[in-house]
Amino acid sequence: MSPDPESALAKVREAALALPATFEKLSHGSPGFFIEKGKGFAYFWHNHHGDGETVAIVKTSGREEQQMLIEADPDFYYSPPYLGPSGWIAMRLDGANRDWDRVADRIAMSWEMVAPRRLLEAGGR
């Protein structure tokens, strides 16, 4: 678990809110990032239900991609409770050597999965 969740949240927030037409609101007590019409594309959880993790959670294309990511890097990715069965993936944010570009890229990919065509066609991210 990150000893400084605010620093991790600031980096997740910066990546998410840099994307077009996004906004932040609390979702079940944790920061969530949404695009118009309330479509969620990222969440930030810190010690969610006492799990000891500080994570960003993003969409994948489905269970197959989720499993591939977990198998490729199980120290970084895992299937989060509640959202995991729908193909979402959690990225562990603790650790001094976290690759924030990698985190931001996954957040942007998740945004692309929910963004309306007109935003994507206008240049997206």
C-alpha positions as CSV (number, residue, x, y, z in Angstrom):
1,M,0.0,0.0,0.0
2,S,1.3,3.4,-0.9
3,P,2.4,5.5,2.1
4,D,1.4,8.6,0.1
5,P,-1.8,7.9,-1.7
6,E,-2.3,11.6,-2.5
7,S,0.8,11.7,-4.7
8,A,-0.5,8.6,-6.6
9,L,-4.0,10.1,-6.9
10,A,-2.5,13.3,-8.2
11,K,-0.7,11.4,-11.0
12,V,-3.8,9.4,-11.9
13,R,-6.0,12.5,-11.8
14,E,-3.5,14.4,-14.1
15,A,-3.5,11.6,-16.6
16,A,-7.3,11.1,-16.6
17,L,-8.3,14.8,-16.6
18,A,-5.9,15.6,-19.5
19,L,-8.2,13.6,-21.8
20,P,-11.0,15.4,-23.6
21,A,-14.5,15.7,-22.1
22,T,-13.6,14.0,-18.8
23,F,-14.6,14.8,-15.2
24,E,-14.0,13.4,-11.7
25,K,-16.6,12.4,-9.1
26,L,-16.7,10.2,-6.1
27,S,-18.0,6.7,-6.9
28,H,-18.7,4.5,-3.9
29,G,-16.4,6.8,-1.8
30,S,-13.4,6.7,-4.2
31,P,-12.4,9.0,-7.0
32,G,-13.8,7.9,-10.4
33,F,-13.1,9.4,-13.8
34,F,-15.8,9.7,-16.4
35,I,-16.6,10.9,-19.8
36,E,-19.9,12.6,-20.9
37,K,-23.1,10.7,-20.1
38,G,-21.3,9.2,-17.0
39,K,-19.3,6.5,-18.7
40,G,-16.5,5.5,-16.3
41,F,-13.1,4.8,-17.6
42,A,-10.8,4.9,-14.5
43,Y,-11.0,4.6,-10.8
44,F,-8.6,5.2,-7.9
45,W,-8.7,2.9,-4.9
46,H,-6.6,3.1,-1.8
47,N,-6.9,0.4,0.8
48,H,-10.4,-0.5,-0.6
49,H,-12.2,-2.6,2.0
50,G,-8.9,-3.0,3.8
51,D,-7.1,-4.8,0.9
52,G,-3.8,-2.9,1.4
53,E,-3.5,-1.9,-2.2
54,T,-3.2,1.5,-3.9
55,V,-4.4,1.1,-7.5
56,A,-5.8,2.6,-10.6
57,I,-8.5,0.5,-12.3
58,V,-9.1,0.7,-16.0
59,K,-11.1,-1.0,-18.7
60,T,-9.6,-3.7,-21.0
61,S,-11.1,-5.0,-24.2
62,G,-12.3,-8.0,-22.2
63,R,-11.4,-11.0,-20.1
64,E,-8.9,-12.3,-22.6
65,E,-6.8,-9.1,-22.6
66,Q,-7.2,-8.9,-18.8
67,Q,-5.8,-12.4,-18.4
68,M,-2.9,-11.7,-20.8
69,L,-1.9,-8.6,-18.8
70,I,-2.0,-10.4,-15.5
71,E,0.0,-13.3,-16.8
72,A,2.6,-10.9,-18.4
73,D,3.1,-8.9,-15.2
74,P,1.3,-10.2,-12.1
75,D,3.3,-7.9,-9.8
76,F,1.7,-4.9,-11.5
77,Y,-1.7,-6.1,-12.7
78,Y,-4.5,-8.0,-11.0
79,S,-8.3,-8.6,-11.4
80,P,-10.0,-6.2,-8.9
81,P,-13.1,-7.2,-6.9
82,Y,-16.4,-6.2,-8.4
83,L,-15.1,-4.8,-11.7
84,G,-12.7,-7.6,-12.6
85,P,-15.4,-10.1,-13.8
86,S,-16.3,-7.4,-16.4
87,G,-12.7,-7.3,-17.7
88,W,-11.4,-4.3,-15.8
89,I,-7.8,-4.4,-14.6
90,A,-6.1,-3.0,-11.5
91,M,-2.6,-1.5,-11.7
92,R,-0.6,-1.4,-8.4
93,L,0.6,2.2,-7.9
94,D,2.9,1.7,-4.9
95,G,6.7,1.3,-5.4
96,A,9.3,3.9,-6.0
97,N,10.0,2.8,-9.6
98,R,6.4,3.0,-10.9
99,D,6.3,3.7,-14.6
100,W,3.8,6.6,-14.7
101,D,3.9,6.8,-18.5
102,R,2.7,3.2,-18.6
103,V,-0.1,4.0,-16.1
104,A,-1.2,7.1,-18.1
105,D,-1.2,5.1,-21.3
106,R,-3.5,2.4,-19.9
107,I,-5.8,5.2,-18.6
108,A,-5.9,6.7,-22.1
109,M,-6.6,3.3,-23.7
110,S,-9.5,2.9,-21.3
111,W,-10.8,6.4,-22.2
112,E,-10.7,5.4,-25.9
113,M,-12.9,2.4,-25.1
114,V,-15.7,4.6,-23.8
115,A,-15.2,7.8,-25.8
116,P,-17.9,8.7,-28.4
117,R,-16.8,8.4,-32.0
118,R,-16.9,12.2,-32.5
119,L,-14.2,12.7,-29.9
120,L,-12.1,10.0,-31.3
121,E,-12.5,11.4,-34.8
122,A,-11.7,14.9,-33.6
123,G,-8.3,13.6,-32.6
124,G,-9.0,12.1,-29.2
125,R,-6.0,12.2,-27.0
